[in-house]
């Protein structure tokens, strides 16, 4: 809660109290004639306060009380001096005396609020600000903050909705509202509020979005769909309506309409990227049992080409890799590597996919190129050796493997594989001594791992 205070000088006369909050800037014009003795003391108090001699100002004001004990101006000035000295109980008492003499004097109520704010006594401030609201409705913003600080969330939510409807939403109130609605017990009333807002303002998209989100969070998918369909009817070009309709179409195995919804959402700048990623994952799972839509998946990926947070093609490749769908895994790894060929992790996954799919011609060529791009990366030498062994190019295989083995450091699994492939290569070359040598090395490492 943020509050700025200001004080204004008083003219002689009956109480002319200044504003404490930003929202109140006017100065009352009531003037009353003062007794000569009182006037001198009053001006003395004003002068002393202006140079921060608060004790002398208070002394002059206390003398003034003996002359005019029922004049509220004297108590208000005392309140200001005590507040400047941070003597909060004394300040509050004097401001309160003003309100007892003149309950309709807003400035004195503001002074009491100022004391409560300074002392962070938000519970005590609430009835004071509720009184200030009767003078000026702007104080409802302060009241909302006070309800939040005192955890009176039901009152805060009611007031937030009232202010939103009357003045439009504000970032501060929306943050408050989001905090309140984390607690499920307040969500029911908010759902009714949103339904009422939709009824009153059928063209206001944000109310539909909020309600769809709330229904989705509480697993009320059918109600979320109803709201999405109503949104689409009222605002046919709404991108948000398509988010919920997309899920509905997938659940109904309606791929054509799911694709239409997806192609509206993905290029939209209104929809958060996390929602788009979720939709893409759902569509990916859908295509597994509906492969005729794989071409649509390729188009969907194109929307994420500039997404630096998530490499979509790579993640889809990993999905197919985990399912041992090697052709599809290779396809999406290749798609990803078109613009990021320095991604060693993906290059290795692609090499293994080629291996599993027995694409040894492709593997041999790809691995050979990678050994030149990454001359100290042993995995690429291994795959080059493996591919050439499978292609019966044993001499070439051995050459790659012996060169790459020097770069294997603290990776026993890879070292085992190198030795096996070297054994295979020398076997193909008819060198039984070296064949046995490398197979023995592989066996010794395997035994070591089992200990």
C-alpha positions in Angstrom: 0.0 0.0 0.0 1.5 3.4 -1.0 0.3 6.7 0.5 1.7 10.2 0.2 0.9 12.9 2.8 0.8 16.7 2.5 0.0 19.5 4.9 -1.1 23.0 4.1 -0.8 26.1 6.2 -4.1 27.3 7.9 -5.5 30.7 7.8 -7.0 32.2 10.8 -10.5 31.1 11.5 -12.3 27.9 12.2 -10.7 24.7 11.2 -9.4 24.6 7.7 -7.7 21.2 7.5 -5.6 20.2 4.5 -5.5 16.9 2.6 -3.4 13.9 3.6 -3.8 11.8 0.6 -2.9 12.3 -3.1 -6.6 12.1 -4.0 -7.5 15.1 -1.9 -6.0 18.4 -2.9 -8.6 21.1 -2.3 -8.3 23.5 0.7 -11.5 24.6 2.5 -12.4 28.3 2.6 -14.2 28.7 5.9 -13.0 31.7 7.9 -13.9 32.8 11.4 -12.8 35.8 13.4 -10.5 34.9 16.3 -9.9 36.7 19.6 -6.8 38.8 19.6 -5.1 36.7 22.2 -5.9 33.5 20.4 -4.8 34.9 17.1 -1.4 35.9 18.4 -0.8 32.4 19.9 -2.1 30.7 16.8 0.3 32.6 14.5 3.1 32.0 16.9 2.4 28.3 16.7 2.3 28.4 12.9 5.6 30.3 12.8 7.3 27.9 15.2 6.1 24.8 13.3 7.4 26.3 10.0 10.9 26.3 11.4 10.4 22.9 13.0 10.3 24.2 16.6 7.5 21.8 17.4 7.8 22.0 21.2 7.4 25.9 21.2 4.5 25.5 18.7 2.8 23.0 21.1 3.3 25.3 24.1 1.6 28.2 22.2 -1.3 26.0 21.1 -1.8 24.7 24.7 -2.2 28.3 25.8 -4.7 28.8 23.0 -6.8 26.0 24.4 -7.4 28.0 27.6 -8.9 30.8 25.4 -11.0 28.7 22.9 -11.3 25.2 24.3 -14.0 24.2 21.7 -12.2 25.5 18.6 -11.2 22.5 16.5 -8.4 24.4 14.8 -6.2 24.3 17.9 -6.5 20.5 18.2 -5.8 19.9 14.6 -2.6 22.0 14.8 -1.6 20.1 17.9 -2.1 16.9 15.9 0.1 18.1 13.1 2.9 19.0 15.5 2.8 15.8 17.4 2.7 13.9 14.1 5.8 15.7 12.9 7.5 14.6 16.2 6.3 11.1 15.6 4.4 11.2 18.8 1.6 9.1 17.3 -0.7 8.6 20.3 -0.8 12.3 21.0 -1.3 13.1 17.3 -4.2 10.7 17.0 -5.9 11.9 20.2 -5.9 15.5 19.0 -7.1 14.6 15.5 -9.9 12.6 17.1 -10.9 15.5 19.3 -11.5 17.5 16.1 -13.9 14.8 14.8 -15.9 14.8 18.0 -16.4 18.5 17.7 -17.1 18.4 14.0 -17.7 14.8 12.7 -18.1 16.0 9.2 -14.6 17.5 9.0 -12.8 15.3 6.5 -9.4 16.7 7.2 -9.4 15.5 10.8 -10.3 12.0 9.7 -7.4 12.2 7.2 -5.1 13.1 10.1 -6.2 10.0 12.0 -5.7 7.8 9.0 -2.2 9.3 8.5 -1.3 8.3 12.1 -2.6 4.7 11.5 -0.6 4.5 8.3 2.6 5.6 9.9 2.2 3.1 12.7 1.0 0.4 10.3 -2.1 -0.1 12.4 -4.2 -1.2 9.4 -7.0 -2.6 11.5 -7.5 0.7 13.3 -7.3 2.5 9.9 -10.2 0.6 8.3 -13.2 2.3 10.1 -11.5 5.7 9.6 -11.1 5.1 5.8 -14.6 3.7 5.6 -15.7 7.1 7.0 -13.4 8.9 4.5 -15.2 7.0 1.7 -18.4 8.9 2.6 -16.6 12.1 1.9 -14.7 11.0 -1.2 -15.1 7.7 -3.0 -11.4 7.7 -4.1 -10.6 6.4 -0.7 -12.0 3.0 -1.8 -8.6 2.3 -3.4 -7.0 2.8 0.1 -9.7 0.6 1.6 -9.0 -2.2 -0.8 -5.3 -2.2 0.2 -6.3 -2.1 3.9 -8.6 -5.2 3.5 -5.7 -7.0 1.7 -3.2 -6.1 4.5 -5.6 -7.3 7.1 -6.5 -10.5 5.1 -10.2 -9.6 4.8 -10.2 -11.0 1.3 -13.9 -11.4 0.9 -14.4 -7.6 1.5 -11.4 -6.9 -0.7 -12.8 -9.0 -3.6 -16.2 -7.4 -3.4 -14.6 -3.9 -3.5 -12.2 -4.8 -6.3 -15.1 -6.0 -8.5 -17.1 -2.9 -7.7 -14.2 -0.6 -8.7 -13.4 -2.7 -11.8 -16.9 -2.4 -13.0 -17.1 1.4 -12.2 -13.7 2.6 -13.2 -12.1 -0.3 -15.2 -9.4 -2.6 -14.1 -6.0 -1.5 -12.7 -2.8 -3.5 -12.5 -2.7 -3.2 -8.7 -6.3 -4.5 -8.3 -5.7 -7.3 -10.7 -2.6 -8.5 -8.7 -4.7 -8.3 -5.5 -7.4 -10.4 -7.2 -5.0 -13.0 -8.5 -3.7 -13.5 -4.9 -7.2 -13.8 -3.5 -8.3 -16.4 -6.1 -5.4 -18.7 -5.3 -7.6 -19.8 -2.4 -10.4 -22.0 -3.8 -13.0 -20.8 -1.2 -13.2 -17.4 -3.0 -13.4 -18.9 -6.5 -17.1 -19.7 -6.4 -18.2 -16.1 -5.7 -15.8 -14.9 -8.4 -17.3 -17.3 -10.9 -20.8 -15.8 -10.2 -19.3 -12.4 -10.6 -17.7 -13.2 -13.9 -21.0 -14.8 -15.2 -22.8 -11.6 -14.2 -20.1 -9.4 -15.9 -20.5 -11.5 -19.1 -24.2 -11.0 -19.0 -23.8 -7.3 -18.6 -20.9 -6.8 -20.9 -21.0 -9.6 -23.5 -18.3 -8.0 -25.7 -15.7 -7.8 -22.9 -13.3 -10.6 -23.7 -11.3 -10.6 -20.5 -14.2 -11.8 -18.4 -14.6 -14.9 -20.6 -10.9 -15.6 -20.4 -10.8 -15.4 -16.6 -13.8 -17.7 -16.3 -12.4 -20.2 -18.8 -9.2 -20.3 -16.8 -11.0 -20.8 -13.5 -13.1 -23.6 -14.8 -10.1 -25.3 -16.4 -8.1 -25.0 -13.1 -10.9 -26.7 -11.2 -11.2 -29.5 -13.9 -14.7 -28.2 -15.1 -13.8 -28.7 -18.7 -17.5 -28.8 -19.9 -18.2 -25.5 -18.3 -15.0 -24.1 -19.7 -16.1 -25.2 -23.2 -19.5 -23.6 -22.8 -17.9 -20.3 -22.0 -15.5 -20.7 -24.9 -18.4 -21.4 -27.3 -20.2 -18.3 -25.9 -17.1 -16.2 -26.4 -16.8 -17.4 -30.0 -20.4 -16.5 -30.6 -20.1 -13.1 -29.1 -16.6 -12.3 -30.4 -16.1 -14.5 -33.5 -12.5 -13.4 -34.0 -11.4 -14.1 -30.4 -8.2 -16.0 -30.4 -8.8 -17.1 -26.8 -12.0 -18.9 -27.7 -10.0 -21.2 -29.9 -7.7 -22.3 -27.0 -10.6 -24.1 -25.3 -12.2 -25.2 -28.5 -9.0 -26.8 -29.6 -9.0 -29.2 -26.6 -12.7 -29.9 -27.2 -12.0 -30.9 -30.8 -9.1 -33.2 -29.8 -11.3 -34.9 -27.2 -13.9 -35.5 -29.9 -11.2 -36.8 -32.3 -12.0 -34.0 -34.6 -8.6 -33.3 -36.1 -9.7 -31.0 -38.8 -11.3 -28.4 -36.5 -8.4 -28.9 -34.0 -6.0 -27.9 -36.7 -8.1 -24.8 -37.6 -8.1 -23.7 -34.0 -4.4 -24.4 -33.6 -3.6 -22.3 -36.7 -5.5 -19.4 -35.3 -3.8 -19.6 -31.8 -0.2 -20.1 -32.8 0.4 -16.9 -34.8 -1.6 -14.9 -32.2 0.4 -12.4 -30.1 -2.3 -12.4 -27.5 -1.7 -16.0 -26.3 1.1 -16.8 -23.9 3.8 -19.1 -25.4 3.3 -21.6 -22.5 -0.3 -22.2 -23.6 0.9 -22.6 -27.2 3.5 -25.2 -26.1 0.9 -27.1 -24.2 -1.4 -27.2 -27.2 1.5 -28.4 -29.4 2.3 -31.2 -27.0 -1.4 -32.3 -27.0 -1.5 -32.2 -30.8 1.7 -34.2 -30.9 0.2 -37.0 -28.8 -2.9 -36.8 -31.0 -0.9 -37.3 -34.2 0.7 -40.5 -32.8 -2.7 -42.2 -33.2 -3.7 -40.0 -36.1 -0.6 -40.0 -38.4 -2.5 -38.3 -41.3 -2.1 -35.0 -39.4 1.7 -35.2 -39.2 1.9 -32.6 -42.0 0.0 -30.2 -39.8 2.4 -30.8 -37.0 5.2 -29.7 -39.3 3.4 -26.5 -40.1 2.7 -25.9 -36.4 6.4 -26.2 -35.6 7.2 -23.4 -38.1 5.3 -20.9 -35.8 8.0 -21.6 -33.1 11.1 -21.0 -35.3 12.0 -17.9 -33.4 11.2 -19.3 -29.9 14.5 -19.2 -28.1 13.1 -20.6 -24.9 12.0 -24.0 -26.2 13.4 -25.7 -29.3 10.2 -27.2 -30.5 11.5 -29.5 -33.3 14.1 -30.9 -31.0 11.6 -31.6 -28.2 9.3 -33.4 -30.7 12.3 -35.3 -31.9 13.0 -36.4 -28.3 9.4 -37.4 -28.0 9.6 -39.8 -30.9 13.1 -40.9 -29.8 11.7 -42.0 -26.5 9.0 -44.0 -28.3 11.6 -45.7 -30.5 10.1 -44.1 -33.6 13.4 -43.6 -35.3 12.3 -42.2 -38.7 10.2 -39.5 -37.0 12.9 -38.8 -34.5 15.4 -38.3 -37.3 13.1 -36.1 -39.2 12.6 -33.6 -36.4 16.2 -33.7 -35.2 17.2 -32.8 -38.8 14.6 -30.0 -38.8 16.1 -28.6 -35.7 19.7 -28.8 -36.8 19.1 -26.9 -40.0 19.5 -23.7 -38.0 21.5 -25.0 -35.1 24.1 -27.4 -36.4 26.4 -26.7 -33.4 24.0 -28.5 -31.0 26.2 -31.5 -30.2 23.5 -33.2 -28.0 21.0 -33.3 -30.9 23.7 -34.4 -33.4 24.5 -37.4 -31.2 20.8 -38.2 -30.8 20.4 -38.0 -34.6 23.4 -40.4 -35.1 21.9 -42.9 -32.8 18.5 -42.6 -34.6 20.2 -43.3 -37.9 22.0 -46.3 -36.3 18.7 -47.7 -34.9 17.1 -47.3 -38.3 20.1 -48.9 -40.0 20.7 -45.9 -42.2 24.4 -46.6 -42.4 25.1 -44.8 -45.7 23.5 -41.6 -44.2 25.3 -42.1 -40.9 28.7 -42.6 -42.5 28.5 -39.4 -44.5 27.0 -37.4 -41.6 29.5 -38.6 -39.1 32.5 -38.0 -41.4 31.4 -34.3 -41.8 30.9 -34.0 -38.0 34.4 -35.2 -37.2 35.7 -32.3 -39.3 33.4 -29.8 -37.6 34.1 -31.2 -34.1 37.6 -32.7 -34.3 37.8 -33.5 -30.6 34.3 -35.0 -30.2 34.8 -38.7 -29.8 31.2 -39.8 -30.4 31.3 -38.7 -34.0 34.4 -40.8 -34.7 32.6 -43.7 -33.0 29.5 -43.4 -35.3 31.8 -43.0 -38.3 33.6 -46.2 -37.4 30.4 -48.1 -36.7 28.8 -47.0 -40.0 31.8 -47.9 -42.1 32.0 -51.3 -40.3 28.4 -52.0 -41.3 29.3 -50.9 -44.9 32.3 -53.3 -44.9 34.7 -50.4 -45.3 36.8 -51.8 -42.5 40.0 -49.9 -43.2 38.2 -46.6 -43.1 36.3 -47.7 -40.0 39.5 -48.5 -38.1 41.0 -45.2 -39.1 38.1 -43.2 -37.6 38.0 -45.4 -34.5 41.8 -45.2 -33.7 41.7 -41.4 -34.2 38.7 -40.9 -32.0 39.7 -43.2 -29.1 42.4 -40.7 -28.1 39.7 -38.2 -27.2 37.7 -40.6 -24.9 38.1 -39.4 -21.4 36.4 -40.9 -18.3 33.6 -42.5 -20.4 33.9 -46.2 -19.9 30.7 -47.0 -21.8 32.0 -45.2 -24.9 35.4 -46.7 -24.5 33.8 -50.2 -24.5 31.9 -49.4 -27.7 35.1 -48.1 -29.4 37.0 -51.3 -28.5 34.1 -53.5 -29.8 34.0 -51.6 -33.1 37.8 -51.8 -33.4 37.6 -55.5 -32.9 34.9 -55.7 -35.6 37.1 -53.6 -37.9 40.2 -55.7 -37.5 38.1 -58.8 -37.8 37.0 -57.6 -41.2 40.6 -56.9 -42.1 41.6 -60.4 -41.1 44.0 -59.2 -38.3 43.0 -61.7 -35.6 45.7 -60.6 -33.2 44.3 -57.0 -33.0 40.8 -58.3 -33.2 41.4 -60.3 -30.0 43.3 -57.4 -28.4 40.4 -55.0 -28.7 37.7 -57.5 -27.8 39.7 -58.4 -24.7 39.9 -54.7 -23.7 36.2 -54.4 -24.1 35.6 -57.4 -22.0 38.0 -56.2 -19.3 36.1 -52.9 -19.1 32.8 -54.6 -18.9 34.0 -56.8 -16.0 35.4 -53.7 -14.3 32.0 -52.0 -14.5 30.2 -55.0 -12.9 32.5 -55.0 -9.8 
